[in-house]
Amino acid sequence: MKISSEFSKYATHYGNYNIIQNQVVDKLLSFVKSQPKKILDLGCGSGAVAQKIAWELDHFIGVDFAPGMLELHPKAKHIECIYGNFNDDMLFEQLQTYLFDYVISASALQWADDLDHVMENIAALNTPVGLAIFTSGTFKTLNKTAGLLPLLRSHKEIKALQKKYFSDADFEVVKYKLEFESVREMFRYIKKSGVSGSRRVLSYKETKKLMHAYPLNYLEFEVAFIAH
């Protein structure tokens, strides 16, 4: 298992609340060497993957369960957006009617209700994959300082699923650090970026206490990459 690290400075004046997710897409696409023509993007969001693919495609299908995100997704003759939830077996029954060269999912599968079952469904598509999944190492110090249990699965749990369903794929864990000019900006980022999964378990008073107690000027992120 390869573990690497990357660091970013958070530039508040750009208003970019998806800076880590964008870096994850860049990293994920760096694994894709074959320039596949027919791609499925699970949890496509507003289209970061579609926007960053540099080669010509025949067919790109983006799936998301947020209609507002699909409205923002790039539109083109070769792009098809599907409203669907990767937790739903019915979606994969529909996807089985398509032929794909590659399946991508960037920064979405950590929210799977049953990641084992979702990976089983992805594996049943019998297609090379590029998957990026945030792990319990994300917000590690923040959770520890607040006395909260990790919301996400560990990279060891994800590694076990990779061995189970994608044993011929590479596995790499990347640790990111995102630096902030102030703790207030840091907490604003958490609220706006969606990386916390809308988790609200602290009261205003507890949050204020955490802001004073948090010992770092950056947030930690950890992402497991599974890719052919």
NORLINTA-V438182 format. One record per residue. N is the residue number from 1. RES is the residue in one small letter. OMEGA is omega as a letter, one per 30 degrees, with the letter a starting at -180 (* if undefined). D_LAST is the distance of its C-alpha to the last C-alpha in Angstrom with 1 decimal. Layout:
# NORLINTA-V438182
((N & RES & OMEGA & D_LAST) (N & RES & OMEGA & D_LAST))
This chain:
# NORLINTA-V438182
((1 & m & a & 14.4) (2 & k & l & 14.6) (3 & i & l & 17.0) (4 & s & a & 18.1) (5 & s & l & 20.6) (6 & e & a & 21.6) (7 & f & l & 25.0) (8 & s & l & 26.5) (9 & k & a & 30.1) (10 & y & a & 30.9) (11 & a & a & 33.0) (12 & t & a & 35.1) (13 & h & l & 36.8) (14 & y & a & 33.7) (15 & g & a & 33.5) (16 & n & a & 29.7) (17 & y & a & 28.9) (18 & n & a & 25.1) (19 & i & l & 24.6) (20 & i & l & 22.0) (21 & q & l & 20.1) (22 & n & l & 20.1) (23 & q & l & 18.8) (24 & v & l & 16.0) (25 & v & l & 15.1) (26 & d & l & 15.4) (27 & k & a & 13.1) (28 & l & a & 10.4) (29 & l & l & 10.9) (30 & s & l & 10.9) (31 & f & a & 7.1) (32 & v & a & 7.3) (33 & k & a & 8.8) (34 & s & a & 9.6) (35 & q & a & 12.0) (36 & p & a & 11.8) (37 & k & a & 15.4) (38 & k & a & 15.3) (39 & i & l & 13.8) (40 & l & l & 14.6) (41 & d & a & 15.2) (42 & l & a & 16.4) (43 & g & a & 19.0) (44 & c & a & 19.3) (45 & g & a & 22.5) (46 & s & l & 24.4) (47 & g & a & 21.7) (48 & a & a & 20.1) (49 & v & a & 16.7) (50 & a & a & 18.8) (51 & q & a & 21.0) (52 & k & l & 18.6) (53 & i & a & 16.6) (54 & a & a & 18.3) (55 & w & a & 17.7) (56 & e & a & 19.7) (57 & l & l & 18.6) (58 & d & a & 20.3) (59 & h & l & 19.7) (60 & f & l & 18.5) (61 & i & l & 19.2) (62 & g & a & 19.7) (63 & v & l & 20.8) (64 & d & a & 23.0) (65 & f & l & 26.0) (66 & a & a & 28.0) (67 & p & l & 30.0) (68 & g & l & 30.9) (69 & m & a & 27.4) (70 & l & l & 26.9) (71 & e & a & 30.1) (72 & l & a & 28.8) (73 & h & l & 25.5) (74 & p & l & 25.7) (75 & k & l & 27.3) (76 & a & a & 27.0) (77 & k & a & 27.4) (78 & h & a & 23.7) (79 & i & l & 23.0) (80 & e & l & 23.8) (81 & c & a & 24.2) (82 & i & l & 24.6) (83 & y & a & 26.5) (84 & g & a & 24.9) (85 & n & a & 23.8) (86 & f & l & 20.6) (87 & n & a & 22.9) (88 & d & l & 24.7) (89 & d & a & 24.0) (90 & m & l & 25.9) (91 & l & a & 23.3) (92 & f & l & 20.6) (93 & e & l & 23.4) (94 & q & a & 23.8) (95 & l & l & 20.1) (96 & q & l & 20.1) (97 & t & l & 22.5) (98 & y & l & 20.0) (99 & l & a & 17.4) (100 & f & l & 14.1) (101 & d & a & 11.5) (102 & y & l & 9.2) (103 & v & a & 10.1) (104 & i & l & 10.6) (105 & s & a & 12.9) (106 & a & l & 14.4) (107 & s & a & 17.2) (108 & a & a & 18.3) (109 & l & l & 17.1) (110 & q & a & 19.3) (111 & w & l & 22.2) (112 & a & l & 21.3) (113 & d & l & 24.4) (114 & d & a & 22.6) (115 & l & l & 18.9) (116 & d & a & 18.7) (117 & h & l & 20.0) (118 & v & l & 17.9) (119 & m & l & 14.6) (120 & e & l & 16.3) (121 & n & l & 17.0) (122 & i & a & 13.6) (123 & a & a & 12.4) (124 & a & l & 15.4) (125 & l & l & 14.2) (126 & n & a & 12.1) (127 & t & l & 9.5) (128 & p & a & 5.7) (129 & v & l & 5.9) (130 & g & a & 6.5) (131 & l & l & 9.5) (132 & a & a & 12.2) (133 & i & l & 15.1) (134 & f & a & 18.4) (135 & t & l & 19.8) (136 & s & l & 23.4) (137 & g & l & 23.5) (138 & t & a & 24.1) (139 & f & a & 27.9) (140 & k & a & 28.4) (141 & t & l & 31.7) (142 & l & l & 32.8) (143 & n & l & 32.5) (144 & k & a & 34.2) (145 & t & a & 37.0) (146 & a & a & 37.5) (147 & g & a & 37.4) (148 & l & l & 34.6) (149 & l & l & 32.1) (150 & p & a & 28.4) (151 & l & a & 27.4) (152 & l & l & 23.7) (153 & r & l & 21.7) (154 & s & l & 21.1) (155 & h & l & 17.9) (156 & k & l & 18.9) (157 & e & a & 19.1) (158 & i & l & 15.7) (159 & k & l & 14.4) (160 & a & l & 16.4) (161 & l & l & 14.8) (162 & q & l & 11.2) (163 & k & a & 12.8) (164 & k & a & 14.7) (165 & y & a & 12.3) (166 & f & a & 8.6) (167 & s & l & 9.8) (168 & d & l & 7.3) (169 & a & l & 4.6) (170 & d & l & 6.1) (171 & f & l & 9.1) (172 & e & l & 11.5) (173 & v & l & 14.8) (174 & v & l & 16.6) (175 & k & l & 20.3) (176 & y & l & 22.0) (177 & k & a & 25.8) (178 & l & a & 27.7) (179 & e & a & 31.3) (180 & f & l & 34.2) (181 & e & l & 37.8) (182 & s & l & 39.2) (183 & v & l & 38.5) (184 & r & l & 39.7) (185 & e & l & 37.1) (186 & m & a & 34.5) (187 & f & l & 35.6) (188 & r & l & 35.9) (189 & y & l & 32.2) (190 & i & a & 31.4) (191 & k & a & 33.5) (192 & k & a & 32.3) (193 & s & a & 28.6) (194 & g & a & 27.8) (195 & v & l & 25.7) (196 & s & l & 28.3) (197 & g & a & 27.7) (198 & s & l & 31.4) (199 & r & l & 32.4) (200 & r & a & 36.1) (201 & v & a & 37.6) (202 & l & l & 39.9) (203 & s & l & 43.3) (204 & y & a & 44.4) (205 & k & l & 46.4) (206 & e & l & 43.5) (207 & t & l & 41.2) (208 & k & l & 43.9) (209 & k & l & 44.3) (210 & l & l & 40.6) (211 & m & l & 40.7) (212 & h & a & 43.4) (213 & a & a & 41.8) (214 & y & a & 38.3) (215 & p & a & 38.2) (216 & l & l & 35.5) (217 & n & l & 35.3) (218 & y & l & 31.6) (219 & l & l & 29.2) (220 & e & l & 26.3) (221 & f & l & 22.8) (222 & e & a & 19.9) (223 & v & l & 16.4) (224 & a & l & 13.6) (225 & f & l & 10.0) (226 & i & a & 7.2) (227 & a & l & 3.8) (228 & h & * & 0.0))
